[in-house]
Amino acid sequence: MEKILVTGGAGFIGSNFVRVVLRERPEWQVTVIDKLTYAGRLENLAEVQDDSRFRFVQGDICDAKAVAQAMEDCTMVFNFAAESHVDRSLMGDPEHAGAFVQTDVYGVYVLLEEAKRRGIKRFLQVSTDEVYGHVPEGYSLETDPLEPRSPYSASKAGGELIARSYFVSHDMPIITTRGSNTFGPYQYPEKLLPLFVTNALDDLALPMYGDGLQCRDWLFVEDHCRGILLAAEKGEPGEAYNVGGGNERNNREITQTILRLLDKPESLIRRIADRPGHDRRYALNCDKIKALGWQPSHDFEVNMAATVKWYREHEAWWRPLKSDAEYQQYYQRNYQERLKESAAA
């Protein structure tokens, strides 16, 4: 029986991972530690809160005492906790950009120190394809250099490097996964898909950066979770594994799909000034994790439609989030001036 710690387990990918583990590893026990910031919601874990195998600790991964409490008796650590929204990392103030360095780098250090003290047998560091930077052609390999181009991706690369140093210096069993652009239920409505779905439902403008031709590899969240789980169970310590869906789509295509599924007009699309340093393309070579036995099993078109439907049917989940003062402040700061200067696409 494994007793695992899932950091950031009340967030989007983390909460989906918790559900996958409790469903598919019935002998495992799961402890979640989450700070419950704007994107971490206890509601995301409502389905498992009464499960006897589940335990929740509210705390910050930068707090060594909270981490020690949460990691008690655990055998494996899955670190999902992160500041993860590129736009917020570009805001250039301690409240926003500084939080990325604090959580994504220093928080990893705190977790590693406690894991080292306890002799954890696996430490899975969840990272992103964005650490490779812009990939104009071809596909990123795990051996490619890390060339992050935003404060967010730089903080994730920093967390990876801290983790790798503990593998080299302390012989800790560190494994890293680099996931592609993930979509599915319970994603906080500041990312492209939930933002555009929820805006379209209210006939609000969809603020699309630049020409909308930025290309991403879209990966359904449960496929991502199973890739992470497999890497922890079968991966080699010290190695990184790309986890991608093989579904390259540009932002304009995704936006048009959302509008088609909701029967909304393309006149809702508003082209706005692009964000600084916006990478045009990410793409992953996933041969390494496929050699362990992983394959994405969810059809992109089917699950895109299912995800749009989920947000349409779960207004009670996202409306309170979008009406919250913190969300409104972020939205106004990030989009207000751009939308004033924009034109319909």
N, C-alpha and C positions, 0 to 999 in steps of 0.2 A: 504494500500500500504506500502510495506517495502522499505526502503532505506538502502542498505547493503554496507559495506566496505569489499573488498576482498584484503587482503595483499598478495603480491607475485603473483598477478593475471596475470602476463605475463610469468610465468613459466609453467611447464608441467601440473601438476594437476590443478593449479589455473586457467589457461586459459581454460582448458576443463570445469571446474566448471562454469566459467563465461558464456560460451556458453550454458551449460545446464540450468542455471538459466534464462537467457534471453529467451530461447526457451520455458521453461516449467512454468515460473512464469511471464507471460506477464505484470502483474501490478507492478512488482518490478523495482526499479532503482538500478544500480550497479556502485559503484566507485571502481576503482582499484588503489592501490598504489604499485609501484614496483621500485626498485632501478636500474633495467636494468643492472645487472651484467652479467657475461658470459652466464648464463642459462636463464635469463629473456629477452624475445625478443618481441618487439612491433609487429613483424610479426605474432606472435602467436595469436594476437587479431585483425588481419586485418579484419576478418569476421564480427566483431561487432563494429568497430570504428565509423561507420556512424550511429549507432543506437542512437536515441535521449535519450534512457534510460541509456546510458553508459557514464561514465566520467573517464578520466585517469589522475593520478597525479604521476609524477616521483619523487620519494623520498625514503628515507631510514627509516625503522621502528624504527631505533635507534635515529632518529632526531625528537624530540618532536614537533617542529614547523610544520614539514611536516606532521606528524601524525595528529595534530590538524586540519590542513587544509583539509586533506583527510577525516577525520571522521565527518566533519561538517554535521549536519542534519541526520546522519545515525542512524538507530535503531538496527542494528545487525552488528557484526564483525566476519569475517571468516579469521582466521590467517593461511595462507598457507606459508607465507614468512619464508624461512629457508635456511641455508646452508645444503645440503642434501646428499652429496656424501661421503660415508665412506672412500674411498681411499684418498680423499683430507684431511679429518680430521686426517689421520695417518701420514701426511707429516711432522708434528712436528715443524712448524715454525709459527710465528704470522700471516703471510700472508694467510696461509691456516688453520691450526688448531685453531688459535686464533679467526678467523672469525666465527667459529661455536659457541663459547661461546658468542661472541658479539651479533650476530643476534638471535640465538636460545634461549638465556636466557635473556640478557639485552633488546633486542628488544621486547620480550614478556612483560617485565616489563613496558616499555614505552607505549605500546598499552594499557595495563591494567590501567595504571594511567589515560590516556585520556578517556578510556571507563568508568571508575569510575566517573570521573568528569562530564561526559555527561549522566550518568544513562542509558547506553546501556542495552537493554532488553535481549539480548543474545550475548554471546561471545563464539565462537566455536574455540577451540584450536585443530588444526590438528596435530596429532602425528603419531607414527609408531609402528608396532609390534616389532621392534628391541629393544624397551625399556625393554622387558621381558628377553632379553638375549637368550642364547642357550636353546632350548626346545627339549631334546633328545627323549621324548615320550609324548603322550597326547597332550592337547591343552590348551593354555593360557586363563585364565579367567581374567576379569577386576579387580578382587580382588587379583590376584597374586602379589607378590612383584616385584618391578622394579629392574632389575639386568643388566643394560646396560654394554656392554663390549667393546665398541669403543668410541672414543671422540665424534663421531656424535651422537650415541644413548644416550650417557650421556648428551649431550647438549639438546636433545629433552626431556629427562626425567626431566632435570632441568627446561625447559620451562613449562612442565606440572605441576611441583611442585609449581613454582611461581604462575601459574594460580590458582591452587587449594587453595593456601594460601589466595588469594583474595576472593574466595568463602567463606572460613571459617572466615576470619578476617573482610571482608567488605560486606558479603552477596551478592556478585556479581553472576549473573547467568552464571556461567562457565560450559561448556560442552566440553568434550574431546573425540575425535575419534582416534583410533589406527588402521591404515590401513595396510594391507598386501602389498606384492610386486606388484606394480601397473605398468601396461603396456598400451601402446596405442600411438596415434599420438602426435607429438610435444614434445617428450621426448629428452632432450639434449643428443647427442651421446657419452656420457661417461659411461652411464649405460649399463648393459650387453646386453639387446636386441637391442637397436639402434646401439650400438658400433659393435656388431657382424654382424648385417644385413649390415651396411654400409661398414664394412671391407670386408665382403664376396663379396659384389657387385664389389669391386675393387680387388678381389683375394688376399687380404692381410691376414696375419695370425690372427687367433682368439685367443687372449691370455687368456686361461682358467686357473683359479687359482686351484692349487693342483690337486686332482683327479676328480674335477668337480661334486662331489656327494653332495655338499651343497644343501639342500632342502629348497625351498621357496613356499609359497602359492601365486599363481598368480591371480591378480584381474584386470579386465578390467577397464580402467579409468572412464568410464561413470557410471559403477556400484558403484565405489568408491565415485564419486561425489554425486550420489543420496543418498548414505548412509550418507554422511556428511550433506546433506540438510535435510534429515529426522530427524537425530539426533538433529539438531538445532531447528526444528519445533516441534518435539514431545518428545524429550529427557528431562530428569529431570536434573535441575541444580545441579552441584556437582558430576555428574556421568560421567563415561567413557564408551565408546561403541567400541567394536572390530568390524572392518569391513573387512571381508576376503572373498576370492573367492571360497574357498573349492577346489582349484586346485593345489595340491602339486606336484611339479615337481623338479627334481634336475637340476643343471646347465648343466650337460652333455646332458640330455634329451632335454632341451630347445635349446641348440646349435645344436644338431642333427636335430631338427625340422626346425630350421632356414635354415640349409644347404639343407635339403630336399626340402623345399618350394622354394628355389632359384636355385635348381639343381646344387649345388656346392659340391665338394668332401670333405670328412671328413679329408683329409690330411691337410686342412687349420687349423685344431685345433692344437694349440701349448700349451702344459701343461707348466705352469710357476710356480715359487715359490709362495706359498700361501701368502696372506696378514696376518699380525699379528692379532691374536685373532679372526680369521674368524669363526663366528657362523655357526654350521653345519645345524641347522634347526630352523625355526620359524613355528608356527601353531596356529591358533586362534579358540577359541570357540565363535561363533557369535550368540548364542541363544538370548542374551539380545537385540540386535538391531533387530533381526528377530521378536521378540515379539512386536516391534513397527510397523511392517508391511514391513520391508525391506527384499528383496531377490535379489541376483545377477541374472540378467535376460539375460546376454550375454553368449553364449556358448564359452567355452575356445578355442577349436580348430578352430572354425569359426573366432573368433576375433583375434587369433594369426595370422592366415593366412591373415586376412584383415590388420593387423598392419604391417606385413612384406611387403605387397603390397603397403601400404601407403608410407613407406620409399623408396621403389623401384620407385614409381611414383613421389616422391617429392625431387628429388636430388637438385633442386634449393633452397630448404629450408636447407638441412643439409650440402651440400658441402662448402658453405662459412663458416659455423661454424667449420668444421674440418680443413679448411685451415688457420683459424685465428691463429695468433702467440701465443695467450694465450693457445689455445687448444693444439697446437703442443708442447709447452713447457711442459704442464701437461702430455701429452701422453709420451713424451720422458722420463720425470723424473720417471713416474710410471712404464713404461713397458720396457724401452730400455735394462737395464741390465738383467731383468728377461728373455726377449726374447733371448738375447745372450746365456744364459745358458740353454735354453729350448730345448726340443725335440718334434718332431711331436707326437701327441697322438696315 
